[in-house]
Amino acid sequence: MTPPSPRAPVPLVLAAGASTRMGVPKALLRFGGRSALSLIIDSCLSAGYAPAVIVLGADARRVIEAAGDLRSANIVIHEEWASGRTSSLKAGLRTMARLAPFLIFPVDHPLIRAGTLASLRKAGETAPPHCRVVVPIIGGRRGHPVLCDASLRNEFLALGDEEPARAVTGRDPGRVLELDVSDPGVLENLDAPEDYEQALRRWEMEEAERS
């Protein structure tokens, strides 16, 4: 595990939604004996990030009780979660240090490899001064999570709850650094049961190859 530096980015895990199409909280989707949320937390710590901020809303108590060991994370209960993902993002940002860079990490992308996360962090540390956003791309498509400089905090907080985060990340293409990766997890959005089944099969195959 890579120890975090004093300026290590903070993963901001957005897990407040109702997961209506999935039928169960996405944070609790199982991969082996572990939850999606647990995988995200451990991958971020292994990649040298600071302890995560996890924003919960719908089913918050159920997630806390069943997700596994969350002691390394800071939990934010967002009562207004139904206002949308951007409202959850802002709720998490308000709890963070103003000078901390942050990684916007939707819980429906749990299979991103620790190596990919480490590459994002290192790209942020070595990016030219004008770059404020690092986004992974694969096959020419942008994915998640997105690493943001602390200077963007107020721009996100100024968004309306129904405005997408890309209203900030895409505002000035010149401040975006695209990082080529080979990790399909950056595009793997677990929105419905069939998405989960496909992701689980891929995860099981990769686990078998590692064993």
Secondary structure as the mmCIF struct_conf table of DSSP 4:
data_model
#
loop_
_struct_conf.conf_type_id
_struct_conf.id
_struct_conf.beg_label_comp_id
_struct_conf.beg_label_asym_id
_struct_conf.beg_label_seq_id
_struct_conf.end_label_comp_id
_struct_conf.end_label_asym_id
_struct_conf.end_label_seq_id
HELX_LH_PP_P HELX_LH_PP_P1 THR A 2 SER A 5
TURN_TY1_P TURN_TY1_P1 PRO A 6 ARG A 7
HELX_LH_PP_P HELX_LH_PP_P2 ALA A 8 PRO A 9
STRN STRN1 VAL A 10 ALA A 15
BEND BEND1 GLY A 17 GLY A 17
TURN_TY1_P TURN_TY1_P2 THR A 20 MET A 22
BEND BEND2 GLY A 23 VAL A 24
HELX_RH_3T_P HELX_RH_3T_P1 LYS A 26 LEU A 28
STRN STRN2 ARG A 30 PHE A 31
TURN_TY1_P TURN_TY1_P3 GLY A 32 GLY A 33
STRN STRN3 ARG A 34 SER A 35
HELX_RH_AL_P HELX_RH_AL_P1 ALA A 36 SER A 46
TURN_TY1_P TURN_TY1_P4 ALA A 47 GLY A 48
HELX_LH_PP_P HELX_LH_PP_P3 TYR A 49 ALA A 52
STRN STRN4 VAL A 53 LEU A 56
TURN_TY1_P TURN_TY1_P5 ALA A 58 ASP A 59
HELX_RH_AL_P HELX_RH_AL_P2 ALA A 60 ALA A 66
BEND BEND3 ALA A 67 ALA A 67
TURN_TY1_P TURN_TY1_P6 ARG A 71 SER A 72
BEND BEND4 ALA A 73 ALA A 73
STRN STRN5 ASN A 74 ILE A 77
TURN_TY1_P TURN_TY1_P7 GLU A 79 GLU A 80
HELX_RH_3T_P HELX_RH_3T_P2 TRP A 81 SER A 83
HELX_RH_AL_P HELX_RH_AL_P3 ARG A 85 LEU A 93
TURN_TY1_P TURN_TY1_P8 ARG A 94 THR A 95
BEND BEND5 MET A 96 MET A 96
TURN_TY1_P TURN_TY1_P9 ARG A 98 LEU A 99
STRN STRN6 PHE A 102 PRO A 106
TURN_TY1_P TURN_TY1_P10 VAL A 107 ASP A 108
TURN_TY1_P TURN_TY1_P11 PRO A 110 LEU A 111
HELX_RH_AL_P HELX_RH_AL_P4 ALA A 114 THR A 126
BEND BEND6 ALA A 127 ALA A 127
TURN_TY1_P TURN_TY1_P12 PRO A 129 HIS A 130
STRN STRN7 VAL A 133 ILE A 138
TURN_TY1_P TURN_TY1_P13 GLY A 139 GLY A 140
STRN STRN8 ARG A 141 ARG A 142
BEND BEND7 HIS A 144 HIS A 144
STRN STRN9 VAL A 146 CYS A 148
HELX_RH_3T_P HELX_RH_3T_P3 ALA A 150 LEU A 152
HELX_RH_AL_P HELX_RH_AL_P5 ARG A 153 LEU A 157
TURN_TY1_P TURN_TY1_P14 ALA A 158 ALA A 158
BEND BEND8 LEU A 159 LEU A 159
TURN_TY1_P TURN_TY1_P15 ASP A 161 GLU A 162
BEND BEND9 GLU A 163 GLU A 163
TURN_TY1_P TURN_TY1_P16 ALA A 165 ALA A 165
HELX_RH_AL_P HELX_RH_AL_P6 ARG A 166 THR A 169
TURN_TY1_P TURN_TY1_P17 GLY A 170 GLY A 170
BEND BEND10 ARG A 171 ARG A 171
HELX_RH_3T_P HELX_RH_3T_P4 PRO A 173 ARG A 175
STRN STRN10 VAL A 176 ASP A 180
HELX_RH_3T_P HELX_RH_3T_P5 PRO A 184 VAL A 186
TURN_TY1_P TURN_TY1_P18 LEU A 187 LEU A 187
BEND BEND11 ALA A 192 ALA A 192
HELX_RH_AL_P HELX_RH_AL_P7 PRO A 193 ARG A 210
#
